[in-house]
């Protein structure tokens, strides 16, 4: 048997509720006494795989066009999400966010996995997109992020330029369909229980505890 219980998280960098969900999940995990026996595995998902990176367009314009709403309605929706983010200590700056295809960002996350920096990669991608207004589709930007979290930047540059980990991203997306993921964030605990959305921390804590107790029982048998 595995020496750690797995929790898989399907997520997209451009999903504001995924960052909020990450914070609420982390709050729950910090309260769990056996957190060192839990392994987090981040999985790729694309909410809008067809979009083109546009540094000349802000997120309000994108949302207006993508959802068929007015700019004012898009701003109102983003203001609401900004308030929700603030409640968990996050600062969203939608005025600065760069509309970007997230595929290369997901490749970056898969590359980071071999260095045991996947969670750090997700964090810096979210922060860069929602707070710092960086282009998460740009190779040089990704390389700078990699340096910040301790990755081998030469190997990262090579991986980005030669298209590495594209198949890993597609495999995650295909797996999401098989698992039944309809939206993100989507948390799967020990391949048995699932939570969809940025639920409250106590819901995550209950799922972690229940899954862990059953996982331990499996080890005993």
N, C-alpha and C positions, 0 to 999 in steps of 0.2 A: 504494500500500500504506500501511497505518497506520504511524506513526512509533514506535509502542510495541507490544510484545507484550502481549496481553490475558490476564489470569488472572481467571476469574469464580469467585466463591465463594457458593454457596447456603448460607444460614445462618438460624437462628432465635435471637432474643435470649434465649429461655428455655431454650436447649439448653446444658447445662454443658460438653459436649464441643466445642461450637463455639468457646467462649472458649479452652479448652485448645488446640484445633486452631489457632486464630489465633496464639497464642503460639509454637507449634512451627513454623508456617509463617513467621512473622516472623523466627524464629531462622535458618531456612534462607535467607530472602531477604537477610538482613543479611550472609550469607557469599558472596552472588552478586555478582560484580564488575560486572555490567551491570544492577544493580537499578534504575538510573535510566531504563532503557529498558523497564521493565515497568509496565503499568497494571493496577491492581486494580479490579475491579468487583464490588461486593457485590450479591447477589441475594436476594430475599425468599423465605422458606419458613415455613410454620406447622406445627409438630408437633401442636398441639391447637387448631385454628381454632374449635372449638365452645365452648371454656371461657369462663366469665364472670369478669370481674375481681372478686376477693373480698379486700378488705383485712383481713377478719376471719379469714382462713384461711392457715395457713402451708404451705410447700411439702411438708412431710412428710404433712400431711393430704391435700393434693391428690394426691400420688403414691400414697398408700394407696388412695384412691377410684378414681383413674384406672387404676391397674395391678391393683387387686384384691388388695392385700397388706396386712399389718398395719402399724400405725404403727412398730413396732419394726423391721420389715423395711425400711420406707421410710427410716428414720433410718440403718440400717446401710448401705443403698445410697448415701445421700447422704454419709455419713462416708467411704466408699470414694472417691467422686468428689472430695471435699474434699482427700483425700490426694494424688490425682493432680494436682489443680490446684496444690497447694502445691509440687509438684516443678518446675513451670514458673513459680513466683513469684507465683501468684495466691492471694488470700485469699477463700474462699467462706464466706459466713455464711448458710446455709440457714435458720437460725432467724429471720432477719430478712427473707428474701425474700418479696415480695408476689406472690401468685398473680394474674397479669394476662394478659389477651389481648394478643398482641403486634402486632396489626394496625396500630394507630396508631404504634407504634414503627417499624415498617417504612415507614410513610408519612414519618416523620421522617427516616429514612435516605435516602429518595428525594429529599426536599427538600434535604438537605445536599449531594447530588451536584452541584447547579448551582453550589455554592460551593467545589467541590473539597475537601469536608470529609467525604466518605463514610466513610473509614477512621476518622477521629476520632469520627464519630457512632456507628459500631459499637462502638468502644472505650468510650465513655462510657455507652452503653446497657448493655453487658455489666457494667461496673463498678457501675453504679447498681443493676442487678438482683441480681447475685450477691454483691456486697460491701457496698453501702451500704443495701440494703433499701428502695429507692425504688419507687414505683408507675409503671412505664414506660408505663402506659395513660392516665395523667393529663396533660391538656394543659399545665397550669401547670408540672408537673415537666419535661415535654419542652421547654418554652420556656426554663426555667432551664438545662437542658442545652445548648440551642442557643446561649444567651448565652455559656456557658463555652467553647464551641469556635468562637466568632466568627461565628455566623450572624446574619442580619437577623431579630431577634425579632418585629418587627411583621409582617413578611411571613410568618414561620413561624406566628404566631398566626392570621393570616388563612387560611393554607393548611390548618391543622388544623381550623379552624371550618367551612370550606366544603367539606371532604371531598376536597381535592386529593390527588393521587397514589394514590388508592385503586385506580384502574385499573392503575397501574404495578405495584403489589403483586400484584394478581391476574394480571397478565401474566407476572410472574416465576414465580408458582406454576404457571401453565399450562405455561410453558416447562420448568419442572423435570420435569413429567410427560413431556414430549416427549424431553427429554435422557436420562431414565431415572433421575432422582434418587429414591431410596427412603428415604433418611435424610440427615441433615446432621451435620457439615459435609460439603460436596461441592465439590471443587475441579476446575475445568476449565481446562486449559492450552492456549491457542491453538486452542481448539475441536477438539482432537485427542485429548488424553490426559486422564484423570480419576483423581482420588484421592478415595476415600470414607473419612470418619472422621478422627480426630485422630491421624494417623500420626506416626512419628518424623521429626525434622527432616531427616535424611539422605535419606529417601524423597522429601520435598518438594524438596530441593535437586537430586536426580537428575532429577526431573520438570521442574523449572524449566530446568536446563541443557540437557536433551535437546530440550525444546520451543523454547528460545531458539535453539539451533544450527540447528534445522530452519527456524525463522522467518527467521533471517538468510539461509539458503540461498534461501528464497523471494524475498527482497529482491534478491539478486544476479541471479536469473534474469530 
